[in-house]
Amino acid sequence: MSFWGRIFNALGFEGEKKQEDTTKNVKVGDAKYDLVDNNYYKNLPPVRLVLDQKQLQNTINELKDLKSIIFDFTNFDSNLKYRAIDFLAGSIFALEGDLKMLETDKFLCRLELEEE
């Protein structure tokens, strides 16, 4: 390494031989993900757009088989939206599941897997 190279390294500048980082990172908002698993999107639960009470009941019945669904209430009637979310929360509680709010009108619902 040359005289000037040592001075630049001491000041914090990159040296002549720079090793490249081989890991791939994606920055989304404040989160940082490593792109290792190509099956990421296959493991995501399905998203169901709920428009009315009848469709909500049908989707809860579908949840019993799938064990995990994302409920989307963005197009639900605003007057009945909170009542429907309370109904969903009660149903998930009765099914011994877990309810998490992802966004303002999107909820992840997972049922507990039975241990054999």
TIKE-872847 format. One record per atom (N, C-alpha, C): residue in one letter; atom name; x, y, z. Coordinates in Angstrom, 3 decimals, decimal comma. Layout:
BEGIN
   type   atom       east      north         up
      a     CA          X          Y          Z
...
% end
This chain:
BEGIN
   type   atom       east      north         up
      m      N      0,848     -1,164      0,000
      m     CA      0,000      0,000      0,000
      m      C      0,898      1,233      0,000
      s      N      0,510      2,198     -0,764
      s     CA      1,316      3,402     -0,910
      s      C      1,168      4,314      0,307
      f      N      2,033      5,305      0,344
      f     CA      2,021      6,275      1,428
      f      C      0,673      6,987      1,500
      w      N      0,176      7,444      0,362
      w     CA     -1,107      8,157      0,331
      w      C     -2,273      7,216      0,643
      g      N     -2,144      5,960      0,266
      g     CA     -3,187      4,985      0,579
      g      C     -3,365      4,807      2,070
      r      N     -2,241      4,759      2,815
      r     CA     -2,310      4,638      4,277
      r      C     -2,933      5,886      4,903
      i      N     -2,623      7,037      4,367
      i     CA     -3,200      8,276      4,902
      i      C     -4,709      8,311      4,647
      f      N     -5,114      7,921      3,420
      f     CA     -6,547      7,902      3,116
      f      C     -7,289      6,890      3,995
      n      N     -6,676      5,727      4,245
      n     CA     -7,303      4,740      5,131
      n      C     -7,437      5,278      6,543
      a      N     -6,429      5,993      7,013
      a     CA     -6,482      6,564      8,355
      a      C     -7,580      7,617      8,471
      l      N     -7,848      8,313      7,381
      l     CA     -8,898      9,332      7,384
      l      C    -10,291      8,747      7,163
      g      N    -10,360      7,442      6,852
      g     CA    -11,655      6,805      6,686
      g      C    -12,088      6,618      5,247
      f      N    -11,232      6,948      4,289
      f     CA    -11,561      6,717      2,888
      f      C    -11,298      5,258      2,542
      e      N    -11,980      4,784      1,516
      e     CA    -11,816      3,405      1,082
      e      C    -10,429      3,187      0,525
      g      N     -9,914      1,979      0,746
      g     CA     -8,605      1,612      0,226
      g      C     -8,658      1,298     -1,248
      e      N     -7,505      0,921     -1,789
      e     CA     -7,426      0,616     -3,211
      e      C     -8,163     -0,675     -3,542
      k      N     -8,038     -1,682     -2,667
      k     CA     -8,697     -2,960     -2,886
      k      C     -9,963     -3,002     -2,041
      k      N    -11,080     -2,969     -2,708
      k     CA    -12,361     -2,948     -2,009
      k      C    -13,050     -4,284     -2,221
      q      N    -13,443     -4,929     -1,122
      q     CA    -14,182     -6,172     -1,221
      q      C    -15,661     -5,836     -1,338
      e      N    -16,329     -6,489     -2,297
      e     CA    -17,742     -6,217     -2,520
      e      C    -18,599     -7,100     -1,624
      d      N    -19,689     -6,548     -1,154
      d     CA    -20,636     -7,284     -0,330
      d      C    -21,494     -8,145     -1,242
      t      N    -21,530     -9,461     -1,001
      t     CA    -22,258    -10,370     -1,881
      t      C    -23,683    -10,626     -1,420
      t      N    -24,066    -10,165     -0,224
      t     CA    -25,435    -10,371      0,229
      t      C    -26,349     -9,335     -0,407
      k      N    -27,569     -9,753     -0,687
      k     CA    -28,557     -8,854     -1,284
      k      C    -29,508     -8,413     -0,182
      n      N    -29,641     -7,137     -0,002
      n     CA    -30,560     -6,584      0,988
      n      C    -31,530     -5,648      0,294
      v      N    -32,780     -5,713      0,726
      v     CA    -33,807     -4,831      0,194
      v      C    -34,300     -3,975      1,346
      k      N    -34,336     -2,686      1,155
      k     CA    -34,803     -1,782      2,205
      k      C    -36,207     -1,315      1,849
      v      N    -37,163     -1,660      2,706
      v     CA    -38,554     -1,261      2,533
      v      C    -38,947     -0,510      3,792
      g      N    -39,123      0,783      3,676
      g     CA    -39,427      1,579      4,859
      g      C    -38,266      1,520      5,827
      d      N    -38,544      1,099      7,055
      d     CA    -37,501      0,947      8,059
      d      C    -37,050     -0,502      8,189
      a      N    -37,663     -1,406      7,440
      a     CA    -37,337     -2,823      7,558
      a      C    -36,242     -3,203      6,567
      k      N    -35,489     -4,214      6,927
      k     CA    -34,426     -4,704      6,071
      k      C    -34,580     -6,213      5,965
      y      N    -34,705     -6,725      4,753
      y     CA    -34,931     -8,135      4,532
      y      C    -33,784     -8,715      3,719
      d      N    -33,390     -9,934      4,054
      d     CA    -32,421    -10,660      3,255
      d      C    -33,186    -11,508      2,250
      l      N    -32,761    -11,466      0,999
      l     CA    -33,427    -12,231     -0,048
      l      C    -32,808    -13,626     -0,120
      v      N    -33,257    -14,483      0,774
      v     CA    -32,728    -15,834      0,825
      v      C    -33,784    -16,833      0,391
      d      N    -34,995    -16,681      0,894
      d     CA    -36,061    -17,643      0,643
      d      C    -36,869    -17,208     -0,576
      n      N    -36,840    -18,020     -1,628
      n     CA    -37,608    -17,712     -2,833
      n      C    -39,068    -18,111     -2,691
      n      N    -39,406    -18,865     -1,655
      n     CA    -40,777    -19,311     -1,450
      n      C    -41,543    -18,379     -0,510
      y      N    -41,065    -17,162     -0,343
      y     CA    -41,692    -16,230      0,597
      y      C    -43,154    -15,974      0,237
      y      N    -43,431    -15,690     -1,028
      y     CA    -44,791    -15,341     -1,418
      y      C    -45,719    -16,545     -1,414
      k      N    -45,176    -17,743     -1,521
      k     CA    -46,011    -18,938     -1,445
      k      C    -46,503    -19,172     -0,020
      n      N    -45,778    -18,659      0,970
      n     CA    -46,132    -18,875      2,363
      n      C    -47,049    -17,803      2,927
      l      N    -47,341    -16,764      2,175
      l     CA    -48,226    -15,702      2,664
      l      C    -49,669    -16,173      2,686
      p      N    -50,430    -15,758      3,681
      p     CA    -51,850    -16,123      3,698
      p      C    -52,617    -15,359      2,623
      p      N    -53,733    -15,917      2,168
      p     CA    -54,523    -15,223      1,147
      p      C    -55,211    -13,990      1,721
      v      N    -55,431    -13,004      0,871
      v     CA    -56,122    -11,767      1,260
      v      C    -57,559    -11,845      0,753
      r      N    -58,506    -11,587      1,645
      r     CA    -59,920    -11,608      1,282
      r      C    -60,504    -10,212      1,478
      l      N    -61,036     -9,645      0,405
      l     CA    -61,695     -8,344      0,454
      l      C    -63,128     -8,575      0,922
      v      N    -63,466     -8,010      2,067
      v     CA    -64,781     -8,217      2,670
      v      C    -65,640     -6,999      2,363
      l      N    -66,813     -7,234      1,745
      l     CA    -67,692     -6,142      1,338
      l      C    -68,960     -6,035      2,180
      d      N    -69,430     -7,167      2,742
      d     CA    -70,646     -7,130      3,548
      d      C    -70,594     -8,223      4,620
      q      N    -71,630     -8,253      5,474
      q     CA    -71,668     -9,174      6,602
      q      C    -71,717    -10,630      6,154
      k      N    -72,467    -10,917      5,114
      k     CA    -72,581    -12,297      4,616
      k      C    -71,227    -12,803      4,125
      q      N    -70,511    -11,970      3,405
      q     CA    -69,194    -12,347      2,917
      q      C    -68,209    -12,530      4,083
      l      N    -68,363    -11,734      5,132
      l     CA    -67,524    -11,883      6,320
      l      C    -67,757    -13,238      6,965
      q      N    -69,008    -13,648      7,090
      q     CA    -69,320    -14,957      7,676
      q      C    -68,756    -16,088      6,829
      n      N    -68,874    -15,979      5,511
      n     CA    -68,326    -17,012      4,624
      n      C    -66,804    -17,093      4,721
      t      N    -66,149    -15,945      4,851
      t     CA    -64,696    -15,918      4,951
      t      C    -64,231    -16,495      6,285
      i      N    -64,986    -16,269      7,358
      i     CA    -64,648    -16,868      8,658
      i      C    -64,782    -18,385      8,579
      n      N    -65,802    -18,871      7,867
      n     CA    -65,926    -20,315      7,665
      n      C    -64,756    -20,857      6,849
      e      N    -64,302    -20,081      5,882
      e     CA    -63,144    -20,481      5,071
      e      C    -61,866    -20,495      5,918
      l      N    -61,795    -19,615      6,908
      l     CA    -60,635    -19,546      7,799
      l      C    -60,442    -20,849      8,562
      k      N    -61,519    -21,542      8,868
      k     CA    -61,417    -22,819      9,586
      k      C    -60,591    -23,829      8,802
      d      N    -60,678    -23,781      7,478
      d     CA    -59,920    -24,720      6,643
      d      C    -58,501    -24,229      6,350
      l      N    -58,358    -22,924      6,093
      l     CA    -57,055    -22,385      5,692
      l      C    -56,128    -22,087      6,864
      k      N    -56,679    -21,845      8,042
      k     CA    -55,938    -21,534      9,276
      k      C    -55,305    -20,154      9,299
      s      N    -55,273    -19,428      8,188
      s     CA    -54,675    -18,094      8,183
      s      C    -55,204    -17,303      6,986
      i      N    -55,763    -16,117      7,247
      i     CA    -56,319    -15,253      6,196
      i      C    -56,074    -13,799      6,598
      i      N    -55,853    -12,949      5,605
      i     CA    -55,806    -11,510      5,829
      i      C    -57,154    -10,932      5,396
      f      N    -57,855    -10,313      6,332
      f     CA    -59,153     -9,685      6,052
      f      C    -58,924     -8,226      5,687
      d      N    -59,522     -7,794      4,566
      d     CA    -59,378     -6,423      4,093
      d      C    -60,749     -5,751      4,132
      f      N    -60,886     -4,743      4,991
      f     CA    -62,156     -4,036      5,169
      f      C    -62,161     -2,657      4,504
      t      N    -61,284     -2,415      3,537
      t     CA    -61,180     -1,075      2,953
      t      C    -62,455     -0,649      2,231
      n      N    -63,178     -1,566      1,610
      n     CA    -64,392     -1,215      0,868
      n      C    -65,664     -1,563      1,633
      f      N    -65,548     -1,873      2,906
      f     CA    -66,711     -2,198      3,729
      f      C    -67,456     -0,912      4,064
      d      N    -68,762     -1,016      4,263
      d     CA    -69,584      0,147      4,617
      d      C    -69,042      0,781      5,896
      s      N    -68,712      2,068      5,842
      s     CA    -68,050      2,736      6,967
      s      C    -68,927      2,781      8,221
      n      N    -70,245      2,768      8,068
      n     CA    -71,132      2,791      9,236
      n      C    -71,102      1,470     10,001
      l      N    -70,859      0,376      9,297
      l     CA    -70,890     -0,949      9,917
      l      C    -69,506     -1,570     10,083
      k      N    -68,473     -0,858      9,686
      k     CA    -67,122     -1,424      9,676
      k      C    -66,671     -1,857     11,067
      y      N    -66,840     -1,004     12,070
      y     CA    -66,369     -1,334     13,416
      y      C    -67,191     -2,460     14,039
      r      N    -68,444     -2,524     13,689
      r     CA    -69,289     -3,627     14,153
      r      C    -68,817     -4,945     13,537
      a      N    -68,440     -4,916     12,267
      a     CA    -67,938     -6,116     11,601
      a      C    -66,593     -6,544     12,179
      i      N    -65,736     -5,582     12,495
      i     CA    -64,438     -5,910     13,085
      i      C    -64,630     -6,507     14,480
      d      N    -65,597     -6,010     15,248
      d     CA    -65,909     -6,598     16,548
      d      C    -66,432     -8,025     16,395
      f      N    -67,251     -8,246     15,374
      f     CA    -67,753     -9,591     15,089
      f      C    -66,595    -10,525     14,736
      l      N    -65,672    -10,029     13,922
      l     CA    -64,505    -10,830     13,547
      l      C    -63,654    -11,157     14,778
      a      N    -63,433    -10,164     15,637
      a     CA    -62,628    -10,383     16,838
      a      C    -63,283    -11,426     17,753
      g      N    -64,586    -11,360     17,899
      g     CA    -65,294    -12,347     18,713
      g      C    -65,221    -13,742     18,111
      s      N    -65,322    -13,823     16,801
      s     CA    -65,238    -15,119     16,123
      s      C    -63,847    -15,724     16,278
      i      N    -62,826    -14,899     16,131
      i     CA    -61,453    -15,387     16,270
      i      C    -61,195    -15,828     17,707
      f      N    -61,741    -15,104     18,672
      f     CA    -61,599    -15,495     20,073
      f      C    -62,276    -16,839     20,327
      a      N    -63,468    -17,024     19,763
      a     CA    -64,195    -18,277     19,946
      a      C    -63,473    -19,451     19,295
      l      N    -62,764    -19,189     18,194
      l     CA    -62,011    -20,241     17,506
      l      C    -60,603    -20,413     18,079
      e      N    -60,305    -19,685     19,154
      e     CA    -59,004    -19,722     19,828
      e      C    -57,874    -19,348     18,863
      g      N    -58,080    -18,253     18,153
      g     CA    -57,092    -17,785     17,193
      g      C    -56,439    -16,498     17,629
      d      N    -55,730    -15,902     16,696
      d     CA    -54,956    -14,689     16,948
      d      C    -55,335    -13,649     15,902
      l      N    -55,571    -12,421     16,319
      l     CA    -55,955    -11,335     15,428
      l      C    -54,947    -10,204     15,576
      k      N    -54,335     -9,812     14,460
      k     CA    -53,364     -8,719     14,472
      k      C    -53,724     -7,704     13,405
      m      N    -53,626     -6,435     13,749
      m     CA    -53,910     -5,356     12,810
      m      C    -52,656     -5,066     11,997
      l      N    -52,749     -5,199     10,668
      l     CA    -51,615     -4,929      9,791
      l      C    -51,589     -3,478      9,346
      e      N    -52,731     -2,993      8,924
      e     CA    -52,917     -1,600      8,521
      e      C    -54,240     -1,137      9,104
      t      N    -54,696      0,034      8,697
      t     CA    -55,924      0,576      9,261
      t      C    -57,116     -0,358      9,061
      d      N    -57,271     -0,923      7,886
      d     CA    -58,424     -1,776      7,600
      d      C    -58,034     -3,202      7,218
      k      N    -56,827     -3,628      7,556
      k     CA    -56,379     -4,983      7,222
      k      C    -55,956     -5,710      8,488
      f      N    -56,461     -6,952      8,622
      f     CA    -56,219     -7,734      9,817
      f      C    -55,743     -9,137      9,436
      l      N    -54,722     -9,611     10,114
      l     CA    -54,224    -10,969      9,932
      l      C    -54,868    -11,835     10,993
      c      N    -55,533    -12,901     10,555
      c     CA    -56,197    -13,825     11,469
      c      C    -55,561    -15,195     11,320
      r      N    -55,096    -15,746     12,431
      r     CA    -54,500    -17,081     12,426
      r      C    -55,146    -17,909     13,517
      l      N    -55,439    -19,154     13,186
      l     CA    -55,959    -20,072     14,167
      l      C    -54,810    -20,884     14,737
      e      N    -54,945    -21,261     16,005
      e     CA    -53,910    -22,074     16,641
      e      C    -53,886    -23,452     15,985
      l      N    -52,688    -23,918     15,670
      l     CA    -52,553    -25,252     15,098
      l      C    -52,677    -26,280     16,223
      e      N    -53,461    -27,296     15,962
      e     CA    -53,676    -28,323     16,973
      e      C    -52,434    -29,202     17,072
      e      N    -52,009    -29,467     18,301
      e     CA    -50,869    -30,340     18,515
      e      C    -51,368    -31,761     18,643
      e      N    -50,686    -32,677     17,974
      e     CA    -51,112    -34,073     17,997
      e      C    -50,338    -34,851     19,022
% end
